[in-house]
Amino acid sequence: MKHWAMAAGVALAVSTVAAPALASSQAAPVTGAAYFGYRDGQVQVLTDRRPGLTSVRIGGGTLSAQFSVAPDGRRIAWVDEKGRLRVGSASGDKVIAKDAAYIGPCLTPAWTADGKRVAYLRKGTAAAMSVVVADADGKGVVDSGTTLGPCHLTWSADGRTLAGYAGDTAGVYLLDTRSRVSKRAPGIKLANHVESLSPDSRRVVVNAIGPNAPGGDGSWTPLFTPSIYDTKTGKKITIPVKGRLVGARYLRDGRLAVRVRGTTANTLVTLDASGKELRRVAEPAKARNLGLLGVLG
């Protein structure tokens, strides 16, 4: 499986299309965010719930880059070197599956928006990898289809669709977990990271790269220029926020949180469906160079 690193200065979106309607809770404030970094051979997840940061670590011995944080910021799903899917928190961790693929850092598990279930890739040798969805305690296991885009899976908030990019950067694929059908999203030629999917799966946030981008290992991308595509038409979506953008994520109700680089601290700018700015929230200074794993609120 081939991976690529982030290309510098990826162009921002150049066209617009209609956006999905927001729920009535669109004005609810962003209450915090979860960030990640690496420390002492472990993955460290920092969660910002004002007024302070809380920390949870996973790994040790052999560092696993195959992880993701739950929407509450308190639990981490990760795959160890023996292919065991674990769910960890400040109180410890539990093995919830023993058949997870451990062949590349981009094969990360993915939490549903309600934090109740986790999707992961099953061990195998087929080009199209099998996706399994299980309850956070390991029960209720469901085979949900296969996809050619297994890297950095992310859920739509309606719990139906998973998006991921192909390990050889051959585009982004959407897996409908009800029909078990996977289709390539149009318009995205090369991408080495899928960050977020809108609640109805109509829009996807990716790190789009050029054909001459340097090689990399496919691990989480801490800071990147986000590009948003319409998954039906392939058109790019304009992000109407000034400054150096270093990430973007959809919230459960359809709002878009855009991360803007700052001199001492980054800022999360929340937009409604029309692109109107709702709020700005300063991130903790300690999170300036960390990756963004989730937005609370």
N, C-alpha and C positions, 0 to 999 in steps of 0.2 A: 504493500500500500504506500503510495507516494503522497507527501505533504509539502506544503509551501508556506513560507513566512509572509508576514504582512508587507504589502508594498507601501512605500511612503507617498503621501500626498494623493490619495485616491480622490477622484473628482466627486463632488456632491451631485445630488439629483438635479435633473434639468427639466422635468415635466411634472404635471400634477394630474390626479384623477380624483373622482369622488371618494370620500372616506366613509367607513361605516359609522352609523349613529352611535353616540355615547349613551350610557345609562344616566339616570338622573343624578347619580352620585359623582358626576364629573368634577364638581368643585371641592370634593373631599381632599384634604391636604395629604401630601406625601409625608409619612411619619418616620421615615428612615430608609436605610439601605444596607445591603450586605456586600462586603468586599473581600478579596482574597489576595494572599501573598504567600511566599515560601520562607520558612524560618526553621533553622536547625534540622533540616532534613524532613520537615513536615509541611503540610498545607495548613495555613492559618486563615480562618475565616473570621473577619471582624464584622460585627453587626452594630449599626448605629441606631440606637433608640434613645432619642434625646432624654436626658442630658449627657449620656456617656456611651462608650463602646464596650461591647462584650466580646469575648474571644473563645473560639473552639478550635482545637487542632486535631488533625487526623494524620495517619501515615506513620512513618518511622521505619528504619531498616531500609526497605526498598520504597522509595517515594512513589506514590500513585498520583498521576495527574488526572485520572479518571474520576471526577467528583462533580457534584453540584449541590447547591444549598436549597433547602426547602423554602417556600414562600414566607414562612414565619421567621426565617433567619436563625432558627435554633437547632435544626437538624441538617446533617450532611449525609448524602448518599455517595458511596465511593466503592471502587473495585480494587481489591488487593491483588498481590502478585500471584495468588493461587486461583484467581477468577471467582472470588467470593464477593458478592454484592453485600455491602454492610450499610447500616444506617447508624450514624453516631451522633451524640449530643454531649453536653457537658457532663452528663451522668454516666457515660460509657457508650458502647456500641454493640450492635447485634447483627449477626449474619442472617440475611433474609433470602439469599439465593446462592447456589454453589455452581452455577453454570454460566456465569457472565464471561464475555470475551475480554481478554487481557492481552491485546496485541498492539495497541497504539493509544497514545494519550488523548486523541480526539474522540475515542469511543466512550463518551461520558454518559452517565445515567441522566434522566430528566424527570423532574417532579411535575405532577399536575398542578394547576393553579390553586386548587383547594388544599394541596399538601397531603392528600390522602393516598396517592398512588405514585409509583415510580416505574418509568420505562427504562429498559436496558437492553443491550445487545447480547444475544446468546452465542456461545462458542460454536464455531463451525468453519468450514472452508469454502463455502459457496460465495460467489461474487456478490449476490444479494443477501445481506445479513438478516437474520431473524430478529424481530423485535418482540420482547416479552414485557407485559405490564403486570405489576404485582402491587398488592396493598403494602403500605409502609411497614407492616409487621411480617411480610412474607406470604401472607395468605392471598386467596383470590387470584391466582396466577392465570393469565390469559395470553395465548399466542395471538399477536396482533398483526401478523403479516411480515413481509420482507421488504427491504429497501436497498437501493444502490447508493443512498445518501445517509450513511449511518453516523457521520461525524457531527459532534456537538448538537445532538437532538434537542429540540425545544418544542413545548406543547402550545397549542392554541388554548385560550382560556375556556373555550366551550368543551374541552376534553376530548375532541374528536381527531385532531390532526397533529402529526409530528413532522417537523421540518428538520433536515440535516443536509450537510454537503457531502459530495462524493470524495473519498479519500485521495483520489488523483486530481482533485479540484475540477472535475467535470460537471460543474453546476450544482444546483440545489434541488432536492427531491422532497415532495410532500407525500406522507403516508396517511391515508384515511384509515383509521384503526377500526372503523365499522365495516367498511367494504373490503378492507385489507388490500387495497390497491395503492400502489406507489406511482407517482407521476413526476416527471421533471418540470420544474418551474421555468417558464419561458423568460428570456431576457438576461439571465444571469449566466455569463459564459464561464467565469472563473471566480471562485470565492474560497477562502480558507477559514471562514468562521461564520456560523449562524448564531446570532445573538438573541433574536426574539421573533415571535410570530404574533400577529394581531389576534384578538379573540375569535374572529370568524375565519382565520387563516388567509385572508385576502391580501395581507401585507407581511413582508418578511424583512427583517433587519439583518444585513450581512456585512462582512468585510470583503468588498469586491477588490480583486487584484488583477494586475496586468500579466501578460504572458511571460514577461522577463523578470518576474518577482523572484527574489532569492529563495532557496530551499529552506525548509523548517520542519519541525516535528509535529505540528498540528495541535499543540497544547493550547490552553486557554489564552486568548489575546487580551492582555490587560487594558491597553489603550489603542483604539483604532478609529479611523474615519468611517462612520456608519453610512451605508447606502441602503435605501429602502426601495423595494420593488413590489409592484402589483403582481401577485402570483397568477392572475388570470391573463393579463395582457402583456406582462413583461416590461411595462413602462416604469421608469424611475420616478420616485415621489420626492418633491421638493421638501427639504427640512428648513422651515423659515426661522432659523435661529442663527444669529451672528456669532462670530468667534471661532476658535478651533474646537471642533466637535470631536469627542473621544469616546463615543458610545451612545446608544439609544435603546430603550426598552419599552415595550407596550405594557400597560397596567391591565388588570383584569377587566376593567370597564371600558377599555378602548383608548384611554388617554395615552399619550406618548411622553415619556420622560427622556429628555436629551441631556447628555453630559457635556459640559463645556469646560475646557481647560482653563485653569486660573494660575496666577503667579504663586500664590501661597496655598490656595485651596480651589478645588473644582466646584462647579455649580450644577445642580439638577434643575432643568427648566421643564415645566410640565405644560403640555399643549392639549387643547381639545381637538375634536375631529376636524374642525375647520382650519386648524393651524394657529388659532388664537392662543396667546400666552396666558396661562392661568396663574402660575406661581413660579417663584425662584427660591430654591433652598440651597444654602451653602453646605457643602460636604465638610466633614472633619478634615483638618489639615493633614492628619496622619494617613488619610485615604488617598491623598493626591496622586501617588504613583501606583496605587493598588488597582486590581481589576474589579469591575463591577459585576456582581453575581445576581443581584436582584434589587428591586425597589419595593419598599413597604408602603402601603397606603392605597 
